[in-house]
Amino acid sequence: MATPIKNVVLVGATGNLGPAVLKEFLDSPLNVTVLTRPGSKATFPPNVKVVQSEYTHDALVPVFKSASADAIVSLVGAPDAQNPLIDAAITAGVKRFIPSEFGCNTSDPKVVETVPILAPKRHTVEYLSTKQGSISWTALITGPFFDWGLQVGFLGFDFANGTMRRWDGGDVRFSSTNLRTIGRALVGLLTKPEAYEGSANAYIFIESHRTTQNELKAAIEKITGKTYSIREEVDAVERTKFVNAQLTKGDLSAITDLILPAVFGKKTPYNLWESTWNEKLDLKEKSLEEDLKDIIKASTA
């Protein structure tokens, strides 16, 4: 038995995650429409149907109806702006809404307490929960983006200079997911009947790897033959206090350091899943070392 999903609208298919997700959907049996805001300069492959619209209820309803949308996948960077998308999806008869999660486990109140900037994600799912009689939802939790996080230094490694920024000694284990795997998981949630049914109104967890900063350091050193020096030892609790103090002054320059304690912090290790949907979604991954070889090669080419 097939799922009832044939037509999907991707909202905000740009940024770090969007292109990887779009590629997986274009390689799937689903019909895809990309929604962007008016005036967007984003470019897409020539075979992609792109529609521009204001993100208001009255503007979105005809867009969703014209696309015969069965599911909306939101990749928007401002997750507190999703309620109009949800309301318009309901009016247009959309069956499934996947909100812009793709990160820390916001179903855990401790995570939102530790990382207040993630509260809008939690609020969006709470809003969806009040609409379950009209539309179903799935929140996909991935942890930090593995390949992207290594390439840009978010996970603490500087390939060019052979250095590492280590949090709380580097032994906290965490789950992390590649961008392409997130795209494959989203396609699987909408095309695999058992996954579609089982993920209704639920948080779903996936991962490409579960590891630690120190394990990554050892693997990277083995691959590169280079010893990585520790350029900074970060105390997660003290760093959180510092960043919060800066925020009160209007300084947002270190705001991402509010997320990392939920990944690497000894006192806030909230980024390791008890179980995942990898098998249900047929998410086959390379080994950690094989993946790192590809990422390092792409980052240093």
Buried (B, 14 or more C-beta within 10 A) or exposed (E): EEBEBBBBBBBBBBEBBBBBBBBBBBEBEBBBBBBBEEEEEBEBEEEBEBBBBEBEBEBBBBBBBEBBBBBBBBBBEEBEBBBBBBBBBBBBBBBBBBBBBBBBBBBBEEBBEBBEBBBBBBBBBEBBEEBEEBBBBBBBBBBBBBBBBBBEBBBBBEBEEBBBBBBBBBEBEBBBBBBBBBBBBBBBBBBBEEBBEBBEBEBBBBBBBBBBBBBBBEBBBEBBEEEBEEEEEBBBBEBBEEBEEBBEEEEEEEEEBBBBBBBBBBEBBBBBBEEBBBEBBEBEBEEBEEBBBEBBEEBEE
